[in-house]
Amino acid sequence: MSAKAAAEKAVKTVRGIDWGLLERLVKSDDGRKELLTLRRTIDETRTQLDLFRKRKPVNIDWNYYKAELNPVMIDEFKAAYEDVKIGEYKETLSPKFEQDYKEMVTKAAEAAKEAKVEAAKLEAEAKELEKQKAALKTLTADEYFKSHPQVLEQIDDEIRQGIWGPSKE
């Protein structure tokens, strides 16, 4: 694969990223910073690729230089320039990056599932706390001590020891 073809493929892949969706999915400040860094890096890379794709080979006017400089030297430069062979770029990193990308997507999906489970647990816990909070308005001391016998035991111990005032802790 030539460098130009690799650049074209990279640009097409990057254009498919839904940044709005990613911004909605990432909730933490650190995650948002990393996402912005990633987006900035991709945008800079895209700009560099665009500049690379728009570049045209330079046509050298050898006759102009022969007229202005030593023609023998220019002929030597021309021969050396024409002897330069640039090999075709063999792109070998994409398969590794594609594999890494698939692994990251898999890990992200697993993390999303775990987050949903944790969110469900936290929501259930919040509902339970709301029920307890609502029950506090009508809760009697007997009901409280029935559900928290250690508090009643502590109070009884303090009474037996003659501790009647507020604690000095």
C-alpha positions in Angstrom: 0.0 0.0 0.0 1.4 3.4 -1.0 1.7 6.2 1.5 -0.9 8.1 -0.4 -3.4 5.2 -0.2 -2.6 4.7 3.5 -3.3 8.4 4.0 -6.6 8.2 2.1 -7.7 5.2 4.2 -6.8 7.0 7.4 -8.8 10.1 6.5 -11.8 8.1 5.5 -11.7 6.2 8.8 -11.3 9.3 10.9 -14.3 11.0 9.2 -16.5 8.2 10.5 -15.9 9.1 14.2 -19.1 10.4 15.9 -17.5 12.9 18.3 -20.9 14.1 19.6 -21.7 10.5 20.7 -18.3 10.1 22.4 -18.6 13.4 24.2 -22.0 12.3 25.6 -20.6 8.9 26.7 -17.6 10.2 28.5 -18.6 11.6 31.8 -15.4 12.2 33.8 -13.3 15.3 33.5 -10.1 13.2 32.9 -11.9 11.3 30.2 -13.1 14.5 28.5 -9.6 15.9 28.6 -8.2 12.7 26.9 -11.0 12.8 24.3 -10.2 16.5 23.5 -6.5 15.6 23.2 -7.3 12.7 20.9 -9.6 14.9 18.8 -6.9 17.6 18.5 -4.3 15.1 17.6 -6.5 13.5 14.9 -7.4 17.0 13.5 -3.7 17.9 13.3 -2.9 14.6 11.7 -5.7 15.1 9.2 -4.3 18.6 8.4 -0.9 17.2 7.8 -2.3 14.4 5.6 -4.2 17.0 3.6 -1.0 19.0 3.0 0.8 15.8 2.0 -1.9 14.8 -0.5 -1.9 18.3 -2.1 1.8 18.4 -2.6 2.9 18.1 -6.2 6.3 17.0 -7.4 8.7 19.8 -8.2 9.7 20.1 -11.9 13.2 21.3 -12.1 14.1 23.5 -15.0 17.6 22.0 -15.8 18.1 24.3 -18.8 17.7 27.4 -16.6 20.4 26.2 -14.2 22.7 25.1 -17.1 22.5 28.7 -18.4 23.2 30.2 -15.0 25.7 27.8 -13.6 28.4 25.3 -14.7 26.6 23.0 -17.2 28.9 20.0 -16.4 28.0 20.3 -12.7 24.3 20.6 -13.5 24.5 17.5 -15.7 26.0 15.6 -12.8 23.3 16.8 -10.5 20.6 15.8 -13.0 22.1 12.3 -13.4 22.3 11.9 -9.7 18.7 13.2 -9.2 17.3 10.8 -11.9 19.2 7.9 -10.3 17.4 8.4 -7.0 14.8 5.6 -6.6 12.2 6.0 -4.0 10.8 2.6 -2.9 7.1 2.1 -2.4 6.0 2.3 1.2 4.9 -1.0 2.5 2.4 -0.3 5.2 2.6 -3.0 7.9 1.2 -1.2 11.0 -2.5 -1.1 10.1 -3.2 -4.7 11.0 -1.7 -4.2 14.5 -3.6 -0.9 15.0 -6.8 -2.5 13.8 -6.3 -5.3 16.3 -5.5 -2.8 19.1 -8.6 -0.8 18.1 -10.8 -3.9 18.2 -9.4 -4.8 21.7 -10.1 -1.2 22.9 -13.7 -1.4 21.6 -14.2 -4.7 23.3 -12.8 -3.4 26.6 -15.0 -0.2 26.3 -18.1 -2.4 25.7 -17.2 -4.5 28.8 -16.6 -1.3 30.9 -20.0 0.0 29.7 -21.8 -3.2 30.8 -20.1 -3.0 34.1 -21.0 0.7 34.5 -24.6 -0.1 33.7 -24.7 -2.9 36.4 -23.0 -0.5 38.9 -25.4 2.3 38.0 -28.4 -0.1 38.5 -27.0 -1.0 42.0 -26.5 2.6 42.9 -30.0 3.5 41.8 -31.4 0.7 43.9 -29.4 1.9 46.8 -30.5 5.5 46.3 -34.2 4.3 46.2 -33.6 2.4 49.5 -32.1 5.5 51.1 -35.1 7.6 49.9 -37.4 5.0 51.5 -35.4 5.2 54.7 -35.4 9.0 54.6 -39.2 9.1 54.1 -39.6 6.6 57.0 -37.7 8.8 59.4 -40.6 11.2 59.6 -42.8 8.5 61.3 -40.1 6.3 62.9 -40.5 5.7 66.6 -37.6 5.1 69.0 -38.8 1.5 69.6 -38.8 0.8 65.8 -35.3 2.3 65.5 -33.9 0.3 68.5 -35.5 -2.8 67.1 -33.6 -2.4 63.8 -30.4 -1.1 65.6 -30.0 -3.1 68.8 -26.4 -2.1 69.3 -27.4 1.5 69.8 -29.9 0.5 72.5 -27.2 -1.6 74.1 -24.7 1.3 74.1 -27.3 3.6 75.7 -28.0 1.0 78.4 -24.3 0.6 79.1 -23.9 4.4 79.5 -26.8 4.6 81.9 -25.4 1.7 84.0 -22.0 3.5 84.1 -23.7 6.8 85.1 -22.8 8.7 82.0 -25.8 11.1 81.7 -24.5 14.1 79.8 -23.3 14.6 76.3 -20.2 12.6 75.3 -16.9 14.4 75.5 -15.6 12.9 72.2 
